[in-house]
């Protein structure tokens, strides 16, 4: 199946690509690497001699997710595309900064933008874009863009992807967790305002009295809108989900015990099984109007105590169409359609977390594969900045000061790298790929990888059980995962697991969206050697 003879996918000849591959050398600290000619050639592990560095790190930086056996990234090693050169040989980076890297960092367009930032003295310019408007003057500066330029681009793209939702608007932050935080706050504030529009403040006061939630006397209520000490608007998420570790999105995360131990939680959160039954959601919701529930014996308090959620208090259903930390698992299409239909019926906002999946599955948003239109979605990682994009009409419910941050949209370097990334994946026709853009390339290469993985699974059934994925985002179910990851370092692959450990555990494979056929072929050769070595170690079992 290797592209040594013509393989055509969607009219694209993968073998013919080899003749067009031409890249300049990348030189760092005297070491030279070329993406077009590099070959995975391990001679041992790249990080065996870093004991003192690891000790310094662990003694200076608070514990996070790093462990003693974690890899070392040496910035003196040149990187080009999927390859990294080290004294222990060239290896393939198969998790790309846990989905941070979307396009080869040496792409000429990136270099052009960086040069424009340097030439105009703007590479380090930072403003608080949530407090100040920003402009590049009437004439602008060639190659550079402001945060509102990026917002307009994202809004237009979202509106084109999801035309049934109308116009969109965007909020910028610094990370995936922050973009999720903004989505939570937007959804809860919308639920509150919608409640008042439907039922009025007297009914809301009655609800709060029923739930025993008092007014906070510190805040002035002379405008007729008291501020309460809590607000009972529910978030609904999925088991095995990961939306981040900050305190808001942590309530939606349900992946590992380490994420949760010792931290306080919202009481207004529910989880249902990912890829379970639609009835897991529909049975959770009490569809009666809030006034009817308040008039019934036990009121809202009893409904909540029985584990139900009044539909007027359901703010957000948060979904990963492609679970990341949960095991690189794709959602079931029929299940998503059922969830989306229920959200529409009950006016619950459907929110989609695209932090890892943005522009990596052959479409701009992974949710497009499921023919479902979200009310709000959020991303970061490959998008460079935190981006929360939501239906424009929801903005009417956001008062001044509802949310803010220091550098969201204000780091001029990041904004321009983000704009360039979005422009490249959606609008750049690369001659290397016969004028296809990078989303199209990712789709084609994903289908090629599907073929290669099917062949690999047949050759190594005792190690590779099954696989699933889209574009450049793949999960492999393997036996002996930790051994595979360890051997990978010796044999030319930087690998990372995801999801729970077990007899079968998931291994993630992340490709650049401008991935080359030759890089996939190199990767499969390395995986073949790794799986063969693991099989040999367990042959007598």
C-alpha positions as CSV (number, residue, x, y, z in Angstrom):
1,X,0.0,0.0,0.0
2,X,3.0,2.3,0.4
3,X,3.0,5.0,-2.3
4,X,5.7,3.4,-4.5
5,X,3.1,3.0,-7.2
6,X,0.3,5.3,-8.2
7,X,-2.4,5.8,-5.6
8,X,-5.1,8.3,-6.5
9,X,-7.5,9.7,-3.9
10,X,-10.1,12.4,-4.9
11,X,-8.2,12.8,-8.1
12,X,-4.8,13.4,-6.4
13,X,-1.9,11.2,-7.2
14,X,0.1,10.7,-4.0
15,X,3.1,9.2,-5.7
16,X,3.4,12.2,-8.1
17,X,3.7,14.5,-5.1
18,X,7.3,13.1,-4.5
19,X,8.6,14.8,-7.6
20,X,7.3,18.3,-6.4
21,X,8.8,18.1,-2.9
22,X,11.4,20.9,-2.6
23,X,12.2,22.5,0.7
24,X,15.1,24.7,1.9
25,X,17.4,23.4,4.7
26,X,16.5,24.3,8.3
27,X,19.7,25.1,10.2
28,X,19.8,25.5,14.0
29,X,23.0,25.7,16.0
30,X,25.0,24.2,13.1
31,X,22.6,21.2,12.6
32,X,20.9,20.9,9.3
33,X,17.6,19.3,8.4
34,X,15.5,19.2,5.2
35,X,11.9,18.2,5.3
36,X,12.0,16.9,1.7
37,X,14.9,14.5,2.2
38,X,14.9,13.6,6.0
39,X,14.6,10.0,6.9
40,X,13.8,8.7,10.4
41,X,17.1,7.2,11.4
42,X,17.2,6.6,15.2
43,X,20.4,5.6,17.0
44,X,19.0,5.6,20.5
45,X,16.7,7.9,22.6
46,X,17.1,11.6,22.1
47,X,16.7,12.4,25.9
48,X,18.7,9.8,27.8
49,X,21.4,12.3,29.0
50,X,19.1,15.0,30.5
51,X,18.8,13.9,34.1
52,X,20.2,17.2,35.5
53,X,17.9,19.2,33.3
54,X,14.9,17.3,34.4
55,X,15.9,17.7,38.0
56,X,16.3,21.5,37.6
57,X,12.8,21.6,36.0
58,X,11.2,19.6,38.7
59,X,12.8,21.6,41.5
60,X,12.0,25.0,39.9
61,X,8.5,24.5,38.4
62,X,5.4,23.4,40.3
63,X,4.0,20.0,39.4
64,X,1.8,20.0,36.4
65,X,1.4,17.1,33.9
66,X,5.1,16.4,33.3
67,X,6.6,13.2,34.6
68,X,10.2,12.0,35.0
69,X,9.9,9.9,31.8
70,X,8.4,12.8,29.8
71,X,10.3,13.7,26.6
72,X,12.8,16.5,26.3
73,X,12.4,19.2,23.6
74,X,15.8,20.6,22.8
75,X,15.4,23.9,20.9
76,X,18.9,23.4,19.5
77,X,17.6,20.5,17.4
78,X,16.2,21.7,14.0
79,X,12.6,20.7,13.3
80,X,11.0,20.6,9.8
81,X,7.5,19.4,9.1
82,X,7.1,16.1,11.0
83,X,10.8,15.6,11.5
84,X,13.2,16.5,14.3
85,X,17.0,16.0,14.1
86,X,18.9,15.1,17.3
87,X,22.3,13.6,18.1
88,X,20.5,10.3,18.5
89,X,19.2,10.5,14.9
90,X,16.1,11.9,13.1
91,X,12.8,11.1,14.7
92,X,9.1,11.8,13.8
93,X,7.1,14.0,16.1
94,X,3.7,12.3,16.1
95,X,1.9,14.4,18.6
96,X,2.8,17.9,17.5
97,X,2.7,19.7,20.8
98,X,-0.5,17.9,21.7
99,X,-2.2,19.3,18.6
100,X,-0.7,22.8,18.9
101,X,1.2,22.6,15.6
102,X,-1.0,22.7,12.6
103,X,1.2,23.8,9.7
104,X,5.0,23.5,9.2
105,X,6.4,26.4,11.3
106,X,8.8,27.3,8.5
107,X,6.1,28.0,6.0
108,X,7.0,31.0,3.9
109,X,3.9,32.9,4.8
110,X,4.8,32.7,8.5
111,X,8.2,34.0,7.7
112,X,6.7,36.9,5.7
113,X,4.4,37.9,8.6
114,X,7.2,37.7,11.2
115,X,9.4,39.8,9.0
116,X,6.7,42.4,8.6
117,X,6.2,42.5,12.4
118,X,10.0,43.0,12.9
119,X,10.3,45.6,10.2
120,X,7.5,47.7,11.6
121,X,8.6,47.3,15.2
122,X,5.5,45.5,16.2
123,X,6.7,42.0,17.1
124,X,6.4,42.7,20.8
125,X,3.5,45.1,20.8
126,X,0.9,44.2,23.4
127,X,-2.4,46.0,24.3
128,X,-5.4,45.1,26.3
129,X,-7.9,44.6,23.4
130,X,-10.8,44.2,25.8
131,X,-10.3,47.8,27.0
132,X,-8.9,49.5,23.9
133,X,-9.8,49.5,20.2
134,X,-6.9,48.7,17.9
135,X,-6.2,49.9,14.3
136,X,-3.4,49.8,11.8
137,X,-4.3,53.3,10.5
138,X,-6.3,54.2,7.4
139,X,-3.8,52.6,5.0
140,X,-3.0,49.6,7.1
141,X,0.3,47.8,7.0
142,X,0.9,45.2,4.3
143,X,0.7,41.6,5.6
144,X,-0.5,42.5,9.1
145,X,-4.0,42.3,10.6
146,X,-5.8,43.4,13.7
147,X,-7.9,41.4,16.1
148,X,-11.1,42.6,14.5
149,X,-9.7,41.4,11.1
150,X,-9.3,38.0,12.7
151,X,-12.7,38.1,14.3
152,X,-14.4,39.1,11.0
153,X,-12.6,36.2,9.3
154,X,-13.7,33.7,11.9
155,X,-17.3,35.0,11.9
156,X,-17.5,34.7,8.2
157,X,-16.1,31.2,8.2
158,X,-18.4,30.0,10.9
159,X,-21.4,31.6,9.2
160,X,-20.4,29.8,6.0
161,X,-20.0,26.5,7.7
162,X,-23.2,26.8,9.7
163,X,-25.6,28.9,7.6
164,X,-28.7,27.9,9.6
165,X,-27.4,29.8,12.7
166,X,-27.1,33.2,10.9
167,X,-24.3,35.5,11.8
168,X,-21.6,34.8,14.4
169,X,-19.5,36.9,16.7
170,X,-16.1,36.1,18.4
171,X,-14.4,36.6,21.7
172,X,-10.6,36.2,22.1
173,X,-8.6,34.7,25.0
174,X,-5.3,33.0,25.5
175,X,-5.9,29.3,25.7
176,X,-8.4,26.5,25.1
177,X,-9.5,26.5,28.7
178,X,-10.1,30.2,28.6
179,X,-12.1,30.0,25.4
180,X,-14.2,27.3,27.1
181,X,-14.7,29.5,30.1
182,X,-16.0,32.3,27.9
183,X,-18.5,29.8,26.4
184,X,-19.8,28.7,29.8
185,X,-20.3,32.3,30.9
186,X,-22.0,33.3,27.7
187,X,-24.3,30.3,27.9
188,X,-25.3,30.9,31.6
189,X,-25.8,34.6,31.1
190,X,-28.0,33.9,28.0
191,X,-30.0,31.4,30.1
192,X,-30.5,34.0,32.8
193,X,-31.6,36.8,30.4
194,X,-33.9,34.4,28.5
195,X,-35.5,33.3,31.8
196,X,-36.3,37.0,32.6
197,X,-37.7,37.6,29.1
198,X,-40.0,34.6,29.4
199,X,-41.0,34.7,33.0
200,X,-40.0,38.0,34.5
201,X,-38.0,39.0,37.6
202,X,-40.8,38.2,40.1
203,X,-40.8,34.5,38.9
204,X,-37.0,34.5,39.1
205,X,-37.1,35.7,42.7
206,X,-39.6,33.0,43.5
207,X,-37.3,30.4,41.9
208,X,-34.4,31.6,44.0
209,X,-36.4,31.5,47.1
210,X,-37.5,28.0,46.3
211,X,-33.9,26.9,46.0
212,X,-32.8,28.8,49.0
213,X,-30.4,31.1,47.1
214,X,-30.2,34.5,48.8
215,X,-29.6,38.0,47.4
216,X,-26.0,39.3,47.9
217,X,-26.5,42.4,49.9
218,X,-23.2,43.9,48.9
219,X,-24.4,44.8,45.4
220,X,-26.9,47.6,44.8
221,X,-30.3,46.5,43.6
222,X,-31.9,49.9,43.1
223,X,-32.2,49.2,39.3
224,X,-34.6,46.5,40.1
225,X,-32.1,43.7,39.3
226,X,-30.7,42.1,42.5
227,X,-27.5,40.1,42.4
228,X,-27.8,36.7,43.9
229,X,-25.0,34.6,45.5
230,X,-25.5,31.8,43.0
231,X,-27.4,31.2,39.7
232,X,-28.9,27.8,39.0
233,X,-28.2,27.4,35.3
234,X,-27.0,23.9,34.4
235,X,-24.2,22.7,32.2
236,X,-24.4,19.3,30.7
237,X,-21.3,17.4,29.5
238,X,-20.1,14.0,28.6
239,X,-18.2,11.2,30.4
240,X,-14.5,11.0,29.4
241,X,-14.6,14.6,28.3
242,X,-11.7,17.0,28.7
243,X,-12.3,20.7,28.4
244,X,-9.4,22.0,30.5
245,X,-8.3,22.4,34.1
246,X,-9.3,25.9,35.0
247,X,-12.2,26.0,37.6
248,X,-15.0,26.7,35.2
249,X,-14.3,24.2,32.5
250,X,-13.1,21.7,35.1
251,X,-16.8,21.2,35.9
252,X,-17.3,19.8,32.4
253,X,-14.1,17.8,32.3
254,X,-14.6,14.2,33.4
255,X,-11.5,12.4,32.3
256,X,-9.0,11.6,35.1
257,X,-9.1,11.6,38.9
258,X,-6.0,13.8,39.0
259,X,-8.0,16.6,37.3
260,X,-10.7,16.6,40.0
261,X,-9.2,15.6,43.3
262,X,-9.4,18.4,45.9
263,X,-11.2,21.0,43.8
264,X,-14.7,22.5,44.5
265,X,-17.3,22.1,41.8
266,X,-20.5,23.8,40.6
267,X,-23.6,22.0,41.8
268,X,-25.3,22.8,38.5
269,X,-23.5,20.2,36.3
270,X,-24.6,16.9,34.8
271,X,-22.8,14.3,32.7
272,X,-24.2,11.8,30.4
273,X,-22.4,8.9,28.6
274,X,-20.5,9.9,25.5
275,X,-22.0,7.9,22.5
276,X,-24.6,6.6,24.9
277,X,-28.4,6.9,24.3
278,X,-30.2,10.1,23.4
279,X,-32.5,9.2,26.2
280,X,-29.7,9.8,28.7
281,X,-30.2,13.4,27.9
282,X,-33.9,13.6,27.2
283,X,-34.7,11.7,30.5
284,X,-32.5,14.2,32.4
285,X,-34.7,17.2,31.4
286,X,-38.0,18.1,33.0
287,X,-39.8,19.7,30.1
288,X,-42.5,21.5,32.1
289,X,-42.5,25.3,32.2
290,X,-40.8,26.6,35.3
291,X,-44.0,28.2,36.6
292,X,-45.7,24.8,36.5
293,X,-42.8,23.2,38.4
294,X,-42.9,26.0,41.0
295,X,-46.6,25.4,41.5
296,X,-46.2,21.7,42.0
297,X,-45.6,20.0,45.4
298,X,-41.9,20.2,46.2
299,X,-41.2,22.8,43.5
300,X,-37.9,23.1,41.7
301,X,-36.0,22.0,44.7
302,X,-37.6,18.5,44.5
303,X,-36.9,18.2,40.8
304,X,-33.3,19.1,41.3
305,X,-33.0,16.8,44.3
306,X,-34.3,13.9,42.1
307,X,-31.5,14.5,39.6
308,X,-33.5,16.3,37.0
309,X,-32.9,19.6,35.2
310,X,-35.8,22.0,34.5
311,X,-35.6,22.9,30.8
312,X,-35.7,26.6,31.6
313,X,-32.5,26.1,33.7
314,X,-30.5,24.1,31.1
315,X,-27.9,26.5,29.7
316,X,-25.3,24.5,27.7
317,X,-24.7,21.1,26.3
318,X,-20.9,20.9,25.9
319,X,-19.7,18.4,23.4
320,X,-16.4,17.1,21.8
321,X,-17.3,15.6,18.5
322,X,-13.8,14.1,18.6
323,X,-12.8,13.4,22.2
324,X,-9.2,14.2,22.8
325,X,-7.9,13.2,26.3
326,X,-10.8,10.8,26.5
327,X,-9.2,8.5,23.9
328,X,-9.4,10.1,20.5
329,X,-12.9,8.8,20.0
330,X,-15.3,10.0,17.3
331,X,-18.9,10.7,18.3
332,X,-21.6,8.6,16.8
333,X,-23.5,10.6,14.1
334,X,-27.0,9.5,15.1
335,X,-26.3,10.2,18.7
336,X,-25.1,13.7,17.9
337,X,-28.2,14.4,15.8
338,X,-30.4,13.3,18.6
339,X,-28.6,15.5,21.1
340,X,-28.8,18.5,18.8
341,X,-32.5,18.0,18.1
342,X,-33.2,17.9,21.9
343,X,-31.2,21.0,22.4
344,X,-33.2,22.8,19.7
345,X,-36.5,21.6,21.2
346,X,-35.6,22.9,24.7
347,X,-33.6,26.0,23.6
348,X,-30.5,24.6,25.2
349,X,-27.3,26.0,23.6
350,X,-25.2,23.4,21.8
351,X,-21.5,24.1,22.4
352,X,-18.7,22.3,20.7
353,X,-15.1,22.1,21.9
354,X,-12.8,22.2,18.9
355,X,-9.6,22.9,20.8
356,X,-7.7,19.9,19.4
357,X,-9.7,19.3,16.3
358,X,-9.7,22.8,14.7
359,X,-8.7,22.5,11.0
360,X,-7.2,19.0,11.7
361,X,-9.9,16.6,10.4
362,X,-10.2,17.7,6.8
363,X,-12.7,20.4,7.6
364,X,-12.3,23.6,9.5
365,X,-14.5,22.3,12.4
366,X,-14.9,18.6,13.2
367,X,-18.6,19.1,13.9
368,X,-19.1,19.7,10.2
369,X,-18.6,16.0,9.6
370,X,-21.8,15.4,11.5
371,X,-24.0,17.9,9.7
372,X,-24.9,19.6,13.0
373,X,-24.8,23.4,13.6
374,X,-23.6,24.6,17.0
375,X,-24.7,27.7,18.8
376,X,-21.2,28.3,20.2
377,X,-17.9,26.7,19.6
378,X,-14.4,27.3,21.0
379,X,-10.9,26.5,20.0
380,X,-7.2,27.3,20.5
381,X,-4.0,25.2,20.1
382,X,-3.6,25.1,16.3
383,X,-5.5,28.4,16.1
384,X,-2.7,30.0,18.2
385,X,-5.1,32.1,20.3
386,X,-8.2,31.2,22.3
387,X,-11.3,31.8,20.1
388,X,-14.9,31.6,21.2
389,X,-17.3,32.0,18.3
390,X,-21.1,32.1,19.0
391,X,-24.4,33.1,17.3
392,X,-24.3,36.9,17.0
393,X,-27.8,37.3,18.5
394,X,-26.5,35.9,21.8
395,X,-24.3,39.1,22.2
396,X,-27.5,41.0,23.2
397,X,-27.3,39.2,26.5
398,X,-23.7,40.2,27.3
399,X,-23.4,43.3,29.4
400,X,-20.2,45.4,29.5
401,X,-17.8,43.6,31.8
402,X,-19.4,40.2,31.5
403,X,-15.9,38.9,30.7
404,X,-12.4,40.2,29.9
405,X,-8.8,39.2,30.0
406,X,-5.4,40.8,29.8
407,X,-4.0,39.7,26.5
408,X,-6.9,38.1,24.6
409,X,-6.6,39.6,21.1
410,X,-4.0,42.1,22.3
411,X,-0.8,40.2,21.6
412,X,-0.1,41.5,18.1
413,X,2.3,38.7,17.3
414,X,-0.2,36.0,18.2
415,X,-3.1,37.7,16.4
416,X,-1.1,37.8,13.2
417,X,0.1,34.2,13.5
418,X,-3.5,33.1,14.1
419,X,-4.8,35.1,11.2
420,X,-2.1,33.6,8.9
421,X,-2.9,30.1,10.1
422,X,-6.6,30.5,9.5
423,X,-5.9,32.1,6.1
424,X,-3.5,29.3,5.1
425,X,-5.8,26.4,6.0
426,X,-8.8,27.9,4.3
427,X,-7.5,30.0,1.5
428,X,-4.0,29.1,0.4
429,X,-3.8,27.0,-2.8
430,X,-0.5,25.2,-2.4
431,X,1.2,24.3,-5.7
432,X,2.8,21.3,-3.9
433,X,-0.7,19.8,-3.6
434,X,-1.7,20.8,-7.1
435,X,-3.5,23.9,-5.9
436,X,-5.5,22.2,-3.1
437,X,-5.8,24.0,0.3
438,X,-4.6,22.4,3.5
439,X,-8.0,21.2,4.6
440,X,-8.3,19.3,1.3
441,X,-4.8,17.9,1.7
442,X,-5.6,16.8,5.2
443,X,-8.6,14.9,4.0
444,X,-6.7,13.2,1.2
445,X,-3.8,12.2,3.5
446,X,-6.3,11.0,6.1
447,X,-7.8,8.6,3.6
448,X,-4.4,7.4,2.6
449,X,-3.5,6.9,6.3
450,X,-6.7,4.9,6.7
451,X,-5.5,2.5,4.0
452,X,-2.1,2.2,5.5
453,X,-3.5,1.6,9.0
454,X,-5.8,-1.1,7.7
455,X,-2.8,-2.8,6.2
456,X,-0.9,-2.4,9.4
457,X,-3.7,-3.8,11.5
458,X,-3.8,-6.9,9.3
459,X,0.0,-7.3,9.7
460,X,0.1,-6.8,13.4
461,X,-3.3,-7.9,14.8
462,X,-1.7,-8.8,18.2
463,X,-0.7,-5.2,18.8
464,X,-3.0,-2.9,16.7
465,X,-6.6,-3.9,17.4
466,X,-8.4,-1.1,15.6
467,X,-8.3,2.6,14.7
468,X,-10.5,5.6,14.0
469,X,-9.9,9.1,12.8
470,X,-10.4,11.9,10.3
471,X,-7.8,13.9,8.4
472,X,-4.7,14.3,10.5
473,X,-6.2,13.2,13.9
474,X,-6.2,9.4,14.6
475,X,-6.6,7.1,17.6
476,X,-5.1,3.6,17.6
477,X,-6.3,0.9,20.0
478,X,-3.1,-1.0,20.9
479,X,-1.9,-3.6,23.4
480,X,1.2,-2.8,25.4
481,X,0.8,0.9,24.9
482,X,3.6,2.0,27.4
483,X,6.0,-0.3,25.7
484,X,5.1,1.1,22.3
485,X,5.7,4.6,23.5
486,X,9.0,3.7,25.1
487,X,10.3,1.8,22.1
488,X,9.1,4.6,19.9
489,X,11.9,6.8,21.3
490,X,14.5,4.2,20.4
491,X,13.1,3.6,17.0
492,X,12.3,7.1,15.7
493,X,8.8,8.1,16.8
494,X,7.7,10.5,19.5
495,X,4.3,9.1,20.7
496,X,1.7,9.9,23.2
497,X,-1.2,7.9,24.7
498,X,-4.7,9.2,25.6
499,X,-7.6,7.8,27.5
500,X,-7.6,5.1,30.2
501,X,-5.0,2.4,30.4
502,X,-6.0,-1.2,30.0
503,X,-5.5,-4.3,27.9
504,X,-6.4,-2.1,25.0
505,X,-5.4,1.5,25.3
506,X,-5.5,4.4,22.8
507,X,-2.5,5.9,21.2
508,X,-2.9,9.3,19.4
509,X,-1.4,10.1,16.0
510,X,-1.5,13.8,15.1
511,X,-0.4,15.0,11.6
512,X,0.3,18.5,10.3
513,X,-2.5,19.7,8.0
514,X,0.2,20.2,5.3
515,X,1.6,16.7,5.9
516,X,3.5,15.1,3.0
517,X,2.9,11.6,1.6
518,X,6.5,10.8,2.4
519,X,6.0,11.7,6.0
520,X,3.1,9.3,6.3
521,X,5.2,6.6,4.6
522,X,8.1,7.2,7.0
523,X,5.7,7.1,10.0
524,X,4.2,3.8,8.9
525,X,7.7,2.3,8.4
526,X,8.6,3.3,12.0
527,X,5.4,2.0,13.5
528,X,5.9,-1.3,11.6
529,X,9.3,-1.6,13.3
530,X,7.9,-0.7,16.7
531,X,5.0,-3.1,16.5
532,X,7.3,-5.9,15.3
533,X,9.6,-5.3,18.2
534,X,6.8,-5.4,20.7
535,X,5.4,-8.6,19.2
536,X,8.8,-10.2,19.4
537,X,9.0,-9.3,23.2
538,X,5.6,-11.0,23.8
539,X,5.8,-13.9,21.4
540,X,6.1,-16.6,24.1
541,X,3.2,-15.3,26.2
